[in-house]
């Protein structure tokens, strides 16, 4: 894989993890039909050093993952337009890795629970009942990163 050209603007692994933890959506890029790039915005949860997504039981995303699990996922943490400087103050993270359907029931349960808790904190009893009642309709996909990179604008580096 290519090295980051502006490596002095790179985020640390801890900063990348913080970006992934605090955000709620990103863009998953896969190889779609006929080798055509397929990128789709998704909600996600960062759990145990992996990204988890909820997919429908059938569709383009699932077909792409099953055909070729190579994937990247990008999260934009900040994108502040600064017109007087003709620039943006940005911070983002990109993961490169392999996406796979989660088959292990324990991992599936843990990832569903974490995803639900992220978007509706609290309500543990209701969440457990919903997961139990919809178990067969939950399909979780895990993106295991082989590489994680993050970068920010020089101006944000100065802010510490």
Secondary structure as GFF3:
##gff-version 3
##sequence-region A 1 160
A	DSSP	three_ten_helix	7	9	.	.	.	ID=ss1
A	DSSP	alpha_helix	13	22	.	.	.	ID=ss2
A	DSSP	beta_strand	25	31	.	.	.	ID=ss3
A	DSSP	three_ten_helix	33	35	.	.	.	ID=ss4
A	DSSP	beta_strand	37	43	.	.	.	ID=ss5
A	DSSP	beta_strand	45	47	.	.	.	ID=ss6
A	DSSP	beta_strand	50	55	.	.	.	ID=ss7
A	DSSP	alpha_helix	60	67	.	.	.	ID=ss8
A	DSSP	beta_strand	70	82	.	.	.	ID=ss9
A	DSSP	three_ten_helix	83	85	.	.	.	ID=ss10
A	DSSP	beta_strand	87	101	.	.	.	ID=ss11
A	DSSP	alpha_helix	105	119	.	.	.	ID=ss12
A	DSSP	alpha_helix	124	133	.	.	.	ID=ss13
A	DSSP	three_ten_helix	135	137	.	.	.	ID=ss14
A	DSSP	beta_strand	139	152	.	.	.	ID=ss15
A	DSSP	alpha_helix	154	159	.	.	.	ID=ss16
###
